[in-house]
Amino acid sequence: MSRKLRGSVWLSISYVLLAVIGVFSVYPALWVVLSSFRTGNSLFSETLFPTAFTLEHYANLFSKYDFALWYTNTLKIALTTTVIGTVLTLLPGYAFSIFRFTGRKTMMSTLMVLGLFPGFMSMIAIFILLNLLNLLNTHLAVILVYAAGAPLFFLFAKSYFDTIPKSLVEAARIDGAGHLSIFFRIVMPLSTPLIVYTALSIFAGSFTDFLFAKLVLRTPETKTLAVGLFDMISSRQSTDFTSFAAGCVLIAVPITFLFILLQRLLTEGLTAGAEKG
Amino acid sequence: MQELIAKQSKSGAAKPYSTIATILSVLAMGLGQLYNRQFMKGVILLAVHAFTLYTVIFQLPHAVWGLATLGETQTQLKKVGRLYQQVMGDHSVFLMIEGLVTIFAVIILLWIYVLGIKDSYRTGKLREQGGVPNTFRQTVSFVLSYRFPYLILALPLAGVFFFTIMPIVFMILIAFTDYTAKNMPPAHLLSWTGFDAFRDVFQMKGWNTTFYKVTLWTFLWAILATLTGYFGGFGAALLVQQKRIRFKSFWRTLFILPYAIPMFVSMLILQNMFNGQFGPINQYLELLGFNRIPWLSDPTWAKVTLVIANFWVAFPVSMLMIIGIMSTIPKDMYEAADIDGASSFQKTRLITFPSVMYSMAPLLIMSFVGNMNNFNVIFLLTNGNPINSDLQFAGDTDILITWLYKLSMGYGQYNYASVIGIIIFIILSVFAIWNVRRTKAFKEDTSS
């Protein structure tokens, strides 16, 4: 076999493999989208493509369930957490990257080690603490806990700030710029990928967390999307699978779009961290 | 004029400002600063001193008593006149948390006390040498410009302290008590039981087999999940980034989809897809003439399903990262290899693989650790099931972290759950410290 022929055989195999991975990646999502348009409410279907399309399940979400309320609750929590959490992540990242001060390394390694522990390992304690503060069943509690956990993931921010040339900061300092104006006018504009990456991961995290939300938010009015959706099918019978599918679509579509839109920035943010390790 | 001051200060060596200021500061916070004519600072510190005295005299004894005894009066029915009334006793858990908070507060106050003494000594020394102590305004601006990192770290660290460190300390304490659903405050008092719960987990029949089985599966799971995700991502990256492949960004976007869908949504979807009775996967298998597979109800198949599901969400991330790293490998290395007549397999093995490995190694360790605690995949897909009656409160696919969750949230075995928590803590710390030491972000610092 000539080299050229072997090359084109390999190329066709590559395309086949790519197509297989593509199907593998897309299939579950596609299946849910199609299920959400199917008539009836069962998990079972004879065909992948529904024989009759209906929007009934989407309407159901708003009439039979409090979907709109869940959505506003979730957005409120996620947006507030994102703003506070992003600030709380960028600040330590910046402080550790630019400044040298006593206790710096100890703080850094402590934060990093703490960041490895799953947050809910001490969930009972947080629960009791919130009870003492009289914050149970409030959105404030959820926001506080999410945002307070954000600084543990400062390392990406630090690695990113490390790539910004120190000379820029020093030049600005010589010109008499204060710490805050250096941060906002020089460092921030250079850090868009980082900010997008941080904000997006905090947003996605708080948007989709159900474990802690389920523990703290106890009444139907405070439910978030994740909790609502989880409750919809966790009663093992899965009686209303198609409405669940519709709910999944309404949750996943905005987030998925955000991710795809910001793909380039995300990759930059991710790799800046990766190269630095 | 300057000489005059210098002379004065020389003769002023008789006036040991620093000693007096230090002694005054030891007597009460702020006195030294007042003596050094830093009035504003002095007044603030005096207020802190008053607060400290109040805390130490009125709250510390109660806090220590609470922590040591965990309460003495039990909630009980008491005869008041003719009626029996519920009289609230001590609440062990509240006593514990209040005790912790008070002790932490006292430690911080003592630290401020020490700093105050140091400060008045230093200012005193400055005066001995003829310097003028900073005015309050100068102090503030000094702090703003030279202590800036501490200022911006204060808020994030306070959050971490209250919602991460305190709860962890509390959890550790729980492991040494008899806190279970049957013995719960406020109805009952807790007591310290020392290492009893640890002994049970390691030695009591039933508990120890569960512990070893779950730990073994946790490690196996973490290894399988990490390796499949990493090499899957590597393979996908190599495929997509080939020179002659067209529509690269289309393929990438397609493959990123599983990563972009929220985890709890995709896991619940997969749970339905793998449903043994109605799920589409078994339907297709049947159409193709195969037997149905008990994806989620057979212990071994459930484990296989978990690895597949995790692979599905994990490979896109490593693909993204690996593509990023591959783009940083210098092109001339490949050109040189071409001239030497290397095949593309050789180029992959000798250039791409080592370069990617070099950058990815720390991240691999992190993802191994992450998978050890990959609560979501297991909780949402199998919930640790199938149930195994030989195991204590655990199913066949439970890893340590989901077992901990079941023990505490499901069965109220808080003390055992805390023991498991501590064990996870120890295992993780080993990896964390190892990783922190070899991280580049740290190595760089030593040179600068």
Interface residues (C-beta under 8 A of the other chain):
Chain A: G7 L11 S14 Y15 L17 L18 I21 G22 F24 S25 V26 P28 A29 W31 V32 S42 L43 F44 S45 L48 L88 T89 L91 P92 Y94 A95 I98 F99 R100 F101 R104 K105 M107 M108 S109 L111 M112 V113 L114 L116 F117 P118 G119 F120 M121 S122 M123 I124 A125 I126 I128 L129 L132 L144 V145 A147 A148 G149 A150 P151 L152 F154 L155 K158 S159 D162 G178 H179 A204 F207 T208 F210 L211 L215 A226 L229 F230 I233 S238 F241 F244 C248 I251 A252 I255 T256 F259 I260 Q263 L266 T267 E268 L270 T271 A274 E275 K276 G277
Chain B: V93 F94 I97 L144 S145 F148 P149 Y150 I152 L153 L155 P156 L157 G159 V160 F162 F163 T164 I165 M166 P167 I168 F170 M171 I174 A236 L239 V240 Q242 R244 I245 W251 R252 T253 L254 F255 I256 L257 P258 Y259 A260 I261 P262 M263 F264 V265 S266 L268 I269 L270 N272 M273 N275 Q277 F278 G279 P280 Q283 W312 P316 V317 L320 M321 I323 G324 I325 T328 S359 M360 A361 P362 L363 M366 V369 N373 F375 F379 I401 L404 Y405 S408 M409 Y414 A417 G421 I424 F425 L428 S429 F431 A432 I433 V436 T439 K440 A441 F442 E444 D445 S448
